[in-house]
Amino acid sequence: MLPQNTSTQKAPCTFNINLTNSSSVPLSKSNLAAIEKDLNAIFATGGYRATLNNPSAASSAAFNYNLTIYNNFPASYPQDARLDSGTIGYTRATRQIPDSQYPDIYFPGPTGGVSVNHIRASYGAASTNPAALSFIVGGVAAHETIAHYLLMESGHPEQYGTGITADGFDYCKNVNRFISPAVKEQLDKICSSGQLPK
Ligand SMILES: [Zn+2]
């Protein structure tokens, strides 16, 4: 059979975030439901869907991102993330491009973390109660998945400078929680090919 073209592809394109809570802040079922709702609302601004802890819902196995909530980033994370209290979320550079001309260069992979200590340092203690933390985690999860893993960018290039992929926005506020047209263009390509950029 010929490959299906994009117009007949099952819609909407779905991404899944696998969330592990290794922090000392307890997150209840309703907190997790709120995170999933927030995440899905952000992805829906681009016409996509997002699920939480439901890997088989993803349109492609590559559309899974694994996020762990830590008290602080563990030793496997770089020092500059661990020591910079402004770094709330971080995606690890674990992805090597097969047959790349640059085999020694690692790109952002499907694994990242959120640091509760860094959230407290940036936004105050009230931001780490379960409900406030859940709101922030929804935003960070979408940012890390889209801005770093899916776009394969370790930084924050100017063309993706608005919306959820913007650098250093306030995760406590309900702004920037949308996918910009420039980012949607890239995500549409990823969705129709079922593959990440190379
Ligand atoms: Zn970022």
Boltz pocket constraint, residues with backbone or C-beta under 6 A from the ligand:
constraints:
  - pocket:
      binder: B
      contacts: [[A, 89], [A, 143], [A, 147], [A, 148], [A, 154], [A, 155], [A, 156], [A, 165], [A, 166], [A, 167]]
      max_distance: 6.0
